[in-house]
Amino acid sequence: MSQLLSPARIGHLYNKTIPQLGVGLLYNPSLELYLDACPDSCDYVEIIPDMFWTDHGNSHQPRFEEIESWMKVLDKIASRYPLTSHNISYSLGSAGIFDKNYLQKMKEWHERYSFKWHSDHLSFVKVHNDRQEEHNAGLAVPVPYDYEVLDMIGGRINAIKRIINTPFLVENNVYFIDLPDQELTETTFLNELSQDTSCGLLLDIHNVYTNAVNHHFDAKDFIAQLALDKVIEIHIAGGNDLGGMYTDSHAGPCPPAVWELLDYTLPLVPNLCGITFEFHESYFHLLQFDGITQELNRAKAAWNLHHS
């Protein structure tokens, strides 16, 4: 999986080539033994950096305390696989404050681990009171799709790219309430964001499917409206029903509809560099080693058909 996309093919997205990695896994604690036992099952590993440290907050020095036992695991993974970074704490949509100290920590980690790309969600997790004290919302809260938010997030992505010279991707989000009277659709917002900042798109197909089920729209139409030449990574996952809603819980294997959407999408994304399978460690019992391998092999077959 060492083929590189040329800058001409990518257009103005980035100032350097992006490796085509293949099929990867989003790391969780249940995967350490699996990766030891099945090292050739995936082509790369995606990590959530926030899992590997304790963040004591901006008022503490040092703020980030790396967890020694987890760091040993990460260093072992880094010695075997290319790494990508899937962040949860840039909090791109937080009004008023952008966490520059977090950005500096990610610069340090990029210099240490040479992530092939970074990504975060089109959402926010951090909120602040009148005294600028930070609180965590506990979930990825969707942003309103208007031009003021577009300008704010675009400025933050440009700031990230100035500090960390590697591709940055934005992931489409799950939402459970459809905000009224928005200036832009989600697809238009993502397209304008990627055009204005030269960021790439992380197309989470399961997120699209989740929203389509809950809000009764055609998932294929949504995907077709995106600037698909900007899609660098795809996420696939499973979910389940909770309280009358379908949730993006990463609950075990991908449902048939997600595989159908993947097959629909792959011929349309010429600059794709990776397909990442996600599941939450609490659902490991639904997969076990054989089930994880089965999901990865099915993704590899789809990748090889269109992008090898």
Secondary structure as the mmCIF struct_conf table of DSSP 4:
data_model
#
loop_
_struct_conf.conf_type_id
_struct_conf.id
_struct_conf.beg_label_comp_id
_struct_conf.beg_label_asym_id
_struct_conf.beg_label_seq_id
_struct_conf.end_label_comp_id
_struct_conf.end_label_asym_id
_struct_conf.end_label_seq_id
STRN STRN1 LEU A 4 LEU A 5
HELX_RH_AL_P HELX_RH_AL_P1 PRO A 7 ILE A 10
TURN_TY1_P TURN_TY1_P1 GLY A 11 HIS A 12
BEND BEND1 LEU A 13 LEU A 13
BEND BEND2 ASN A 15 LYS A 16
STRN STRN2 ILE A 18 PRO A 19
STRN STRN3 GLY A 22 LEU A 26
HELX_RH_3T_P HELX_RH_3T_P1 PRO A 29 LEU A 31
HELX_RH_AL_P HELX_RH_AL_P2 GLU A 32 ALA A 37
TURN_TY1_P TURN_TY1_P2 PRO A 39 ASP A 40
BEND BEND3 SER A 41 SER A 41
BEND BEND4 ASP A 43 ASP A 43
STRN STRN4 TYR A 44 ILE A 47
HELX_RH_3T_P HELX_RH_3T_P2 PRO A 49 PHE A 52
STRN STRN5 TRP A 53 ASP A 55
TURN_TY1_P TURN_TY1_P3 ASN A 58 SER A 59
BEND BEND5 HIS A 60 PRO A 62
STRN STRN6 PHE A 64 GLU A 66
HELX_RH_AL_P HELX_RH_AL_P3 GLU A 68 ALA A 78
TURN_TY1_P TURN_TY1_P4 SER A 79 ARG A 80
BEND BEND6 TYR A 81 TYR A 81
STRN STRN7 LEU A 83 HIS A 86
BEND BEND7 ILE A 88 ILE A 88
BEND BEND8 TYR A 90 TYR A 90
TURN_TY1_P TURN_TY1_P5 LEU A 92 GLY A 93
BEND BEND9 ALA A 95 GLY A 96
HELX_RH_AL_P HELX_RH_AL_P4 LYS A 100 TYR A 113
BEND BEND10 LYS A 116 LYS A 116
STRN STRN8 HIS A 118 HIS A 121
BEND BEND11 LEU A 122 LEU A 122
STRN STRN9 SER A 123 HIS A 128
TURN_TY1_P TURN_TY1_P6 ASP A 130 ARG A 131
STRN STRN10 GLU A 134 PRO A 142
HELX_LH_PP_P HELX_LH_PP_P1 VAL A 143 PRO A 144
BEND BEND12 ASP A 146 ASP A 146
HELX_RH_AL_P HELX_RH_AL_P5 TYR A 147 ILE A 163
BEND BEND13 ILE A 164 ILE A 164
BEND BEND14 THR A 166 THR A 166
STRN STRN11 PHE A 168 GLU A 171
BEND BEND15 PHE A 176 ILE A 177
BEND BEND16 PRO A 180 ASP A 181
BEND BEND17 GLU A 183 LEU A 184
HELX_RH_AL_P HELX_RH_AL_P6 GLU A 186 THR A 197
STRN STRN12 GLY A 200 ASP A 204
HELX_RH_AL_P HELX_RH_AL_P7 ILE A 205 HIS A 215
TURN_TY1_P TURN_TY1_P7 HIS A 216 HIS A 216
HELX_RH_AL_P HELX_RH_AL_P8 ALA A 219 ALA A 224
TURN_TY1_P TURN_TY1_P8 GLN A 225 GLN A 225
BEND BEND18 LEU A 226 LEU A 226
HELX_RH_3T_P HELX_RH_3T_P3 LEU A 228 LYS A 230
STRN STRN13 VAL A 231 ILE A 236
STRN STRN14 ASN A 240 LEU A 242
TURN_TY1_P TURN_TY1_P9 GLY A 243 GLY A 244
STRN STRN15 MET A 245 THR A 247
BEND BEND19 GLY A 252 PRO A 253
HELX_LH_PP_P HELX_LH_PP_P2 CYS A 254 PRO A 255
HELX_RH_AL_P HELX_RH_AL_P9 PRO A 256 THR A 265
HELX_RH_3T_P HELX_RH_3T_P4 LEU A 266 LEU A 268
TURN_TY1_P TURN_TY1_P10 PRO A 270 ASN A 271
STRN STRN16 GLY A 274 PHE A 277
HELX_RH_3T_P HELX_RH_3T_P5 GLU A 281 LEU A 286
TURN_TY1_P TURN_TY1_P11 LEU A 287 LEU A 287
HELX_RH_AL_P HELX_RH_AL_P10 GLN A 288 HIS A 306
TURN_TY1_P TURN_TY1_P12 HIS A 307 HIS A 307
#
